[in-house]
Amino acid sequence: MFPLLHDPAVAGRPALAFGDGSLTYGELAGAAGTVAALLRGLPDRGAGRRVAVWATPELETAVAVVGALAAGVCVVPLNPRSGERELEHILADSAPDAVLAAPRARLPEASAGPERLDVDPWTRTALAPDTAGPLDPALVVYTSGTTGPPKGAVIPRRAVAATLDALADAWAWTGDDLLVHALPLFHVHGLVLGVLGPLRRGGALRHLGRFDTAGVGRELNAGATMFFGVPTMYHRIAEALPREPELAKGLAAARLLVSGSAALPVHDHERILAATGRRVIERYGMTETLMNTSVRADAGDRPAAAGTVGVPLPGVELRLVDDDGDPLPVPDGESVGEIQVRGPNLFTEYLNRPDATAAAFTSDGWFRTGDMAVREIDGSVRIVGRRATDLIKSGGYKIGAGEIENALLEHPAVAEAAVTGAPDEDLGERIVAWVVPADPQAPPTAGELAGHVADRLAPHKRPREVRLLDALPRNDMGKVMKRALDSCSATPLTG
């Protein structure tokens, strides 16, 4: 999976840097070799070995993952912020042979079952050849569990390689690129794209540890060529640009700015473009599929419109289907359908959940993503939201929450916004806007926001109800947790 770790010609090239700790490719090969040798000594259960990794944003996490993959051992990344019940479920379900962690990490009692193995990035052992096959599992990544206990998506090595090679094609990603990010390492975005991606290309990663706009500006001005972030990070960047000239300078010099894990509001797209001259590229993926689409770096004079996630990556088939599962006709930029995909980027199963695995696929192998989208005439995809939480059926119309959220964010009195549907006897569902005001002492009126949306979109897309919040509930990746909104303390807006 990482052939350059065995190439003496690149042994002195920088590979990973976390805080004050850094490794060249040669040093990483030796550190990974130590982990691999340790894991090869574990008992083989016959069904394949798995190890959990306490995925803190540290050098030890990256070394643990690379070493395990080099040994042909499947990795289960653990979120250090998981609650006790969630952690107990993941460990019981995945049954790892051991938990790898940094020596200074304090693991909770829920992780006490498997043997703990401390990772030392500074010891060196010759790295044996990688003999694992393309269908062998590389990762078991657990979903967020919004509809029940988290499910473990088994991601084969083939899927990791296919996604990273497809992104290299779309983004012109080479060994000359230096990536900077501050993403968590227990999820696909930060771990697969953000750590394994540079190593497959022969490039380097600089991890900030914790996100801050000054750190992003500093690293981009020091030679980093790429930045990966989530919309919350880009929103903070957009807010900081007027007062941080070094940040604007660094972003303007970057070769590629990529946003993912949730939709980036159009308003933030436009503010960053106006201040830096650089467009933020969006891509679309999920735990079970890794990456499906992306805006291409070579779009040239015809860049994708803000709010679109580009075209299918090489090797990925994508279609939109209606409520009956029938494919929609040619792209028209208006018809909403569920995204289904198939290709070498897909997971193989939900661990220990054959019924859930069968339900996730059609009879001819298409994965049902649950994401709703429209296909523009040029073939690019525009996500309108999740079927379960973001598709609102009101007055006979199918309405995507995302476009209403973008419209609300264009109002100067709105700092954050989320849109959901609520049961309505007349309309079927009515549109509810959840708003964090820019100035809590002077919030907008409900009528003002409804008129603002109706002027920009269509009258039937205006919110019928507006609720005021201090903050939107978000997960570790910055995604709004819409199922938690009803339990938030909110003030109805009138007027």
C-alpha positions as CSV (number, residue, x, y, z in Angstrom):
1,M,0.0,0.0,0.0
2,F,3.0,2.3,0.7
3,P,5.7,1.1,-1.7
4,L,7.8,4.2,-1.0
5,L,8.5,3.0,2.5
6,H,10.7,0.4,0.9
7,D,12.5,2.7,-1.5
8,P,16.0,3.8,-0.3
9,A,16.0,6.6,-2.8
10,V,13.4,8.5,-0.7
11,A,14.5,7.5,2.8
12,G,15.6,11.0,3.6
13,R,12.5,12.7,2.4
14,P,10.2,14.3,5.1
15,A,7.1,12.1,5.7
16,L,5.2,13.1,8.9
17,A,5.4,16.0,11.4
18,F,3.3,16.4,14.5
19,G,4.3,19.2,16.9
20,D,8.0,18.9,17.6
21,G,8.1,15.3,16.4
22,S,8.9,14.4,12.7
23,L,9.9,11.4,10.7
24,T,11.5,10.9,7.3
25,Y,10.4,8.1,5.1
26,G,13.3,6.0,6.3
27,E,12.6,6.7,9.9
28,L,8.9,6.0,9.4
29,A,9.7,2.6,7.8
30,G,11.8,1.7,10.8
31,A,9.1,2.8,13.3
32,A,6.4,1.0,11.4
33,G,8.6,-2.0,11.2
34,T,8.8,-2.1,15.0
35,V,5.0,-2.0,15.3
36,A,4.5,-4.6,12.5
37,A,7.0,-7.0,14.2
38,L,5.1,-6.6,17.5
39,L,1.7,-7.3,15.9
40,R,3.0,-10.3,13.9
41,G,3.7,-11.9,17.3
42,L,0.0,-11.7,18.4
43,P,-2.0,-14.9,18.3
44,D,-3.8,-15.5,15.0
45,R,-7.5,-16.1,15.6
46,G,-8.0,-17.6,12.2
47,A,-10.6,-15.0,11.2
48,G,-8.0,-12.3,10.7
49,R,-6.3,-10.0,13.2
50,R,-7.6,-6.6,14.3
51,V,-6.1,-4.0,16.5
52,A,-7.7,-0.8,17.9
53,V,-5.8,2.4,17.7
54,W,-6.4,5.2,20.3
55,A,-6.5,7.8,17.6
56,T,-5.2,11.0,19.2
57,P,-3.7,13.6,16.8
58,E,-0.2,12.5,17.5
59,L,2.8,11.0,15.7
60,E,2.2,7.7,17.5
61,T,-1.3,7.3,15.9
62,A,0.1,7.6,12.4
63,V,3.0,5.1,13.2
64,A,0.5,2.6,14.7
65,V,-1.8,2.7,11.7
66,V,1.0,2.4,9.1
67,G,2.7,-0.3,11.1
68,A,-0.5,-2.3,11.4
69,L,-1.3,-2.0,7.7
70,A,2.2,-3.1,6.9
71,A,1.7,-6.2,8.9
72,G,-1.5,-7.0,7.2
73,V,-3.5,-6.3,10.4
74,C,-6.9,-4.5,10.2
75,V,-7.1,-1.2,12.2
76,V,-10.1,0.0,14.2
77,P,-9.6,3.7,14.9
78,L,-11.0,4.8,18.3
79,N,-12.3,8.3,18.9
80,P,-10.7,9.4,22.2
81,R,-13.9,11.5,22.9
82,S,-16.2,8.5,22.7
83,G,-18.6,8.0,25.6
84,E,-18.1,4.9,27.8
85,R,-21.1,3.0,26.3
86,E,-20.1,3.7,22.7
87,L,-16.6,2.7,23.4
88,E,-17.7,-0.5,25.1
89,H,-19.9,-1.3,22.1
90,I,-17.1,-0.8,19.5
91,L,-14.6,-2.9,21.4
92,A,-17.1,-5.7,22.0
93,D,-18.2,-5.6,18.4
94,S,-14.8,-5.5,16.8
95,A,-13.0,-7.7,19.3
96,P,-9.5,-6.3,18.7
97,D,-6.4,-8.3,19.8
98,A,-4.8,-5.2,21.3
99,V,-5.2,-1.4,21.7
100,L,-2.2,0.6,20.4
101,A,-1.7,4.0,22.0
102,A,0.9,6.7,22.8
103,P,2.7,5.9,26.0
104,R,1.4,9.0,27.7
105,A,-2.2,8.4,26.7
106,R,-4.7,7.7,29.5
107,L,-7.2,5.1,28.3
108,P,-10.6,4.9,30.0
109,E,-11.8,1.8,31.9
110,A,-14.0,0.8,29.0
111,S,-10.8,-0.1,27.0
112,A,-9.3,-2.3,29.7
113,G,-10.3,-5.6,28.0
114,P,-7.8,-5.9,25.2
115,E,-4.0,-5.9,25.8
116,R,-2.5,-2.4,25.6
117,L,0.6,-1.9,23.5
118,D,2.5,1.4,23.6
119,V,3.9,2.8,20.4
120,D,7.4,4.2,20.3
121,P,8.1,6.1,17.1
122,W,11.8,6.3,17.9
123,T,12.7,2.6,17.7
124,R,13.7,1.0,14.4
125,T,13.1,-2.5,13.0
126,A,13.5,-3.5,9.3
127,L,10.1,-3.3,7.6
128,A,9.1,-6.7,6.1
129,P,7.4,-6.7,2.6
130,D,3.7,-6.1,2.6
131,T,2.0,-9.4,1.6
132,A,-1.7,-8.5,2.3
133,G,-4.2,-8.8,-0.7
134,P,-6.4,-6.1,-2.1
135,L,-9.6,-7.6,-0.5
136,D,-8.1,-7.9,2.9
137,P,-9.6,-5.5,5.4
138,A,-7.6,-2.4,6.1
139,L,-9.9,-0.5,8.5
140,V,-13.1,-1.0,10.4
141,V,-14.5,2.6,10.8
142,Y,-17.6,3.0,12.9
143,T,-20.5,5.2,11.8
144,S,-22.0,7.9,13.9
145,G,-24.8,5.7,15.1
146,T,-27.6,8.2,14.6
147,T,-30.2,5.4,14.0
148,G,-28.9,2.9,16.6
149,P,-25.5,1.6,17.9
150,P,-22.6,2.5,15.6
151,K,-22.0,0.0,12.7
152,G,-18.5,-1.0,11.8
153,A,-17.8,-0.5,8.1
154,V,-15.2,-2.9,6.9
155,I,-13.0,-1.1,4.4
156,P,-10.7,-3.3,2.2
157,R,-7.2,-2.2,1.2
158,R,-8.5,-2.0,-2.4
159,A,-10.9,0.8,-1.4
160,V,-8.1,2.8,0.2
161,A,-5.8,2.5,-2.7
162,A,-8.5,3.2,-5.3
163,T,-9.7,6.3,-3.5
164,L,-6.2,7.8,-3.0
165,D,-5.2,7.1,-6.6
166,A,-8.4,8.6,-7.9
167,L,-7.9,11.7,-5.8
168,A,-4.3,11.9,-7.1
169,D,-5.8,12.1,-10.6
170,A,-8.4,14.6,-9.7
171,W,-6.2,16.9,-7.6
172,A,-2.9,16.4,-9.5
173,W,-1.5,15.2,-6.1
174,T,2.2,14.3,-6.2
175,G,5.2,13.7,-4.0
176,D,6.0,17.4,-4.2
177,D,2.9,18.3,-2.1
178,L,3.1,19.2,1.6
179,L,-0.3,18.8,3.2
180,V,-1.3,20.7,6.4
181,H,-4.4,20.0,8.4
182,A,-5.8,19.6,11.9
183,L,-8.4,16.9,11.3
184,P,-9.1,14.1,13.8
185,L,-7.5,10.8,13.0
186,F,-10.4,8.4,13.8
187,H,-12.3,9.2,10.7
188,V,-11.9,8.8,6.9
189,H,-11.1,12.5,6.2
190,G,-8.2,12.9,8.6
191,L,-6.8,9.4,8.6
192,V,-7.3,8.0,5.0
193,L,-7.0,11.2,3.1
194,G,-5.0,13.2,5.5
195,V,-2.3,10.7,6.6
196,L,-2.4,7.7,4.2
197,G,-2.9,10.0,1.2
198,P,0.5,11.9,1.4
199,L,2.3,8.6,2.2
200,R,1.0,6.9,-0.9
201,R,2.1,9.8,-3.1
202,G,5.5,10.2,-1.4
203,G,4.6,13.7,-0.1
204,A,4.5,15.0,3.4
205,L,2.0,15.8,6.2
206,R,2.2,18.6,8.8
207,H,-0.5,18.1,11.4
208,L,-1.3,21.1,13.5
209,G,-2.6,19.2,16.5
210,R,-5.4,21.7,17.1
211,F,-6.9,23.9,14.5
212,D,-6.2,27.6,14.6
213,T,-6.2,30.1,11.7
214,A,-2.7,31.5,12.7
215,G,-1.3,28.0,12.4
216,V,-2.9,27.4,9.0
217,G,-1.4,30.7,7.7
218,R,2.0,30.0,9.2
219,E,2.3,26.6,7.5
220,L,1.0,27.7,4.2
221,N,3.4,30.6,4.2
222,A,6.2,28.2,5.1
223,G,5.7,26.1,2.0
224,A,2.7,23.8,2.5
225,T,0.8,23.4,-0.7
226,M,-2.5,21.9,0.4
227,F,-4.9,22.4,3.2
228,F,-7.8,20.0,4.1
229,G,-10.5,21.2,6.4
230,V,-14.2,20.9,7.3
231,P,-16.8,23.7,6.9
232,T,-16.4,24.9,10.5
233,M,-12.7,25.5,9.9
234,Y,-13.4,27.3,6.7
235,H,-16.1,29.4,8.3
236,R,-13.5,30.5,11.0
237,I,-11.0,31.2,8.2
238,A,-13.5,33.4,6.4
239,E,-14.2,35.3,9.6
240,A,-10.5,35.8,10.3
241,L,-9.4,36.8,6.9
242,P,-10.1,40.6,7.3
243,R,-7.9,40.8,10.3
244,E,-5.1,38.3,9.5
245,P,-3.2,39.3,6.4
246,E,-0.7,36.4,6.7
247,L,-3.6,34.0,6.6
248,A,-4.9,35.6,3.4
249,K,-1.4,35.5,1.9
250,G,-0.9,31.8,2.8
251,L,-4.3,30.7,1.3
252,A,-3.6,32.7,-1.8
253,A,-0.3,30.8,-2.3
254,A,-1.7,27.4,-1.7
255,R,-2.1,25.0,-4.6
256,L,-5.2,23.4,-3.3
257,L,-7.8,24.1,-0.6
258,V,-10.2,21.2,0.0
259,S,-13.3,21.1,2.1
260,G,-15.3,18.0,3.1
261,S,-17.3,16.0,5.6
262,A,-20.3,18.4,5.2
263,A,-21.4,21.1,2.7
264,L,-19.5,24.3,2.8
265,P,-21.9,27.3,2.8
266,V,-21.8,29.3,-0.4
267,H,-21.4,32.5,1.6
268,D,-18.1,31.2,3.0
269,H,-17.0,30.1,-0.5
270,E,-17.5,33.6,-1.7
271,R,-15.8,35.3,1.1
272,I,-12.7,33.2,0.8
273,L,-12.5,33.6,-3.0
274,A,-12.9,37.4,-2.7
275,A,-10.2,37.7,-0.1
276,T,-7.6,35.3,-1.5
277,G,-8.5,34.6,-5.2
278,R,-8.5,30.9,-4.3
279,R,-11.5,28.6,-4.8
280,V,-12.2,26.0,-2.2
281,I,-12.6,22.6,-3.8
282,E,-15.4,20.3,-2.4
283,R,-15.5,16.5,-2.6
284,Y,-18.1,14.0,-1.5
285,G,-17.7,10.8,0.3
286,M,-18.8,8.8,3.4
287,T,-17.4,6.1,5.6
288,E,-18.8,3.2,3.6
289,T,-17.7,4.6,0.2
290,L,-14.6,6.7,0.9
291,M,-14.6,9.3,-1.9
292,N,-17.2,9.3,-4.7
293,T,-16.8,12.7,-6.4
294,S,-14.7,15.8,-6.4
295,V,-14.2,19.1,-8.1
296,R,-11.1,18.7,-10.2
297,A,-8.0,20.8,-9.7
298,D,-7.7,21.2,-13.5
299,A,-11.2,22.8,-14.0
300,G,-9.4,25.8,-15.5
301,D,-11.7,28.5,-16.8
302,R,-14.8,26.5,-16.0
303,P,-14.6,25.9,-12.2
304,A,-17.5,24.1,-10.5
305,A,-20.1,26.4,-9.0
306,A,-19.9,26.9,-5.3
307,G,-22.0,24.3,-3.6
308,T,-21.3,21.4,-6.0
309,V,-19.1,18.5,-5.1
310,G,-17.8,17.8,-8.6
311,V,-18.0,14.8,-10.9
312,P,-17.5,11.1,-10.1
313,L,-13.9,10.1,-9.5
314,P,-12.2,7.6,-11.9
315,G,-13.6,4.2,-11.3
316,V,-16.8,5.3,-9.5
317,E,-20.2,4.8,-11.0
318,L,-22.9,7.2,-9.7
319,R,-26.6,7.5,-10.4
320,L,-29.6,9.3,-8.9
321,V,-32.8,7.3,-8.3
322,D,-36.4,8.2,-7.5
323,D,-38.5,7.0,-4.6
324,D,-39.2,3.7,-6.5
325,G,-35.5,3.1,-7.1
326,D,-35.7,3.9,-10.8
327,P,-32.8,5.9,-12.3
328,L,-33.6,9.5,-13.1
329,P,-33.3,10.6,-16.7
330,V,-30.4,12.8,-18.0
331,P,-29.1,15.5,-15.7
332,D,-31.3,18.6,-15.7
333,G,-30.1,20.6,-12.6
334,E,-33.5,20.3,-11.0
335,S,-34.6,16.7,-10.3
336,V,-33.9,15.5,-6.8
337,G,-32.9,11.8,-6.3
338,E,-31.0,9.6,-4.0
339,I,-27.4,9.0,-4.8
340,Q,-26.4,5.4,-5.4
341,V,-22.7,4.4,-6.2
342,R,-20.7,1.3,-7.0
343,G,-17.0,0.8,-7.6
344,P,-13.7,-0.4,-6.0
345,N,-14.0,2.4,-3.4
346,L,-16.8,0.6,-1.5
347,F,-16.7,-1.1,1.9
348,T,-17.4,-4.8,1.9
349,E,-19.7,-5.2,4.9
350,Y,-20.9,-4.0,8.2
351,L,-19.1,-6.1,10.7
352,N,-21.3,-8.7,12.3
353,R,-24.4,-7.1,10.6
354,P,-25.3,-9.2,7.6
355,D,-28.9,-7.9,7.5
356,A,-27.7,-4.3,7.5
357,T,-25.2,-5.1,4.8
358,A,-27.8,-6.7,2.6
359,A,-30.2,-3.7,3.1
360,A,-27.5,-1.2,2.1
361,F,-27.1,-2.6,-1.4
362,T,-29.4,-3.1,-4.4
363,S,-29.6,-6.5,-6.0
364,D,-27.2,-5.4,-8.7
365,G,-24.5,-4.0,-6.4
366,W,-25.3,-0.3,-6.0
367,F,-24.8,1.2,-2.5
368,R,-27.7,3.2,-1.2
369,T,-26.1,6.3,0.3
370,G,-29.2,8.0,1.7
371,D,-27.9,11.3,0.3
372,M,-30.2,13.4,-1.9
373,A,-28.8,15.4,-4.8
374,V,-29.4,16.9,-8.2
375,R,-27.1,16.4,-11.2
376,E,-26.2,19.6,-13.1
377,I,-26.2,19.5,-16.9
378,D,-22.4,19.3,-16.9
379,G,-22.5,16.2,-14.8
380,S,-21.5,17.7,-11.5
381,V,-23.3,16.7,-8.3
382,R,-25.0,19.1,-5.9
383,I,-26.0,17.6,-2.6
384,V,-29.2,18.8,-1.1
385,G,-29.0,16.7,2.1
386,R,-29.8,13.4,3.8
387,R,-33.0,11.6,3.0
388,A,-33.8,11.1,6.6
389,T,-33.1,14.7,7.9
390,D,-32.6,17.1,4.9
391,L,-35.2,16.2,2.4
392,I,-38.4,18.1,3.2
393,K,-41.7,17.2,1.4
394,S,-43.9,20.3,1.7
395,G,-47.0,21.2,-0.3
396,G,-46.1,18.6,-2.9
397,Y,-42.6,19.8,-3.4
398,K,-39.3,18.0,-2.6
399,I,-37.1,20.6,-0.9
400,G,-33.4,20.3,0.1
401,A,-32.5,21.8,3.4
402,G,-29.1,22.8,2.2
403,E,-30.2,25.5,-0.3
404,I,-32.4,27.2,2.4
405,E,-29.5,27.1,4.8
406,N,-27.3,28.8,2.3
407,A,-29.9,31.5,1.7
408,L,-30.3,32.1,5.4
409,L,-26.5,32.5,5.8
410,E,-26.5,35.3,3.3
411,H,-28.5,37.4,5.7
412,P,-26.2,39.7,7.7
413,A,-28.0,39.0,11.0
414,V,-27.5,35.2,10.7
415,A,-24.3,33.6,12.0
416,E,-25.4,29.9,11.8
417,A,-28.4,28.2,10.4
418,A,-29.9,24.7,10.1
419,V,-33.2,23.7,8.5
420,T,-35.4,20.7,9.2
421,G,-39.0,19.6,8.5
422,A,-41.8,19.3,11.0
423,P,-45.1,17.4,10.6
424,D,-47.8,19.7,9.3
425,E,-51.5,18.8,8.7
426,D,-51.8,21.1,5.7
427,L,-48.4,20.9,4.0
428,G,-47.3,17.4,5.1
429,E,-44.1,19.0,6.4
430,R,-43.4,22.7,7.2
431,I,-39.9,24.2,7.0
432,V,-38.3,25.0,10.3
433,A,-35.2,27.2,10.5
434,W,-32.9,27.0,13.5
435,V,-30.8,30.2,13.6
436,V,-27.9,31.5,15.7
437,P,-28.0,35.3,15.4
438,A,-24.9,37.4,14.6
439,D,-25.9,39.7,17.4
440,P,-28.0,38.0,20.1
441,Q,-29.2,41.4,21.3
442,A,-30.7,42.2,17.9
443,P,-31.9,39.0,16.2
444,P,-33.8,39.1,12.9
445,T,-37.6,38.6,12.8
446,A,-39.2,35.5,11.5
447,G,-40.9,37.5,8.8
448,E,-37.7,39.1,7.7
449,L,-36.0,35.7,7.3
450,A,-38.9,34.2,5.5
451,G,-39.0,37.1,3.0
452,H,-35.3,36.9,2.5
453,V,-35.4,33.2,1.6
454,A,-38.5,33.6,-0.6
455,D,-36.8,36.4,-2.6
456,R,-33.7,34.3,-3.3
457,L,-35.3,30.9,-3.9
458,A,-39.1,30.5,-4.2
459,P,-42.0,31.3,-1.9
460,H,-42.7,27.6,-1.1
461,K,-39.1,27.3,0.3
462,R,-39.5,30.0,2.9
463,P,-39.3,28.9,6.6
464,R,-42.7,28.7,8.2
465,E,-41.2,28.6,11.7
466,V,-37.9,30.1,13.1
467,R,-36.3,29.1,16.3
468,L,-33.4,30.9,18.0
469,L,-30.4,29.1,19.4
470,D,-27.1,30.1,21.1
471,A,-25.2,27.5,19.1
472,L,-26.0,24.6,16.8
473,P,-25.1,21.1,18.1
474,R,-22.2,19.7,16.1
475,N,-20.1,16.5,16.2
476,D,-16.3,16.2,16.1
477,M,-16.3,16.7,12.4
478,G,-18.3,19.9,12.5
479,K,-21.5,18.4,11.2
480,V,-24.7,19.7,12.6
481,M,-26.5,17.0,14.5
482,K,-30.0,17.7,13.4
483,R,-31.6,14.9,15.4
484,A,-30.4,16.8,18.5
485,L,-32.1,20.1,17.6
486,D,-35.5,19.3,19.1
487,S,-33.8,18.7,22.5
488,C,-32.0,22.1,22.4
489,S,-33.3,25.0,24.3
490,A,-34.6,27.3,21.6
491,T,-36.7,30.5,21.5
492,P,-39.4,30.8,18.8
493,L,-39.0,33.9,16.7
494,T,-42.0,36.0,15.7
495,G,-42.7,39.1,13.7
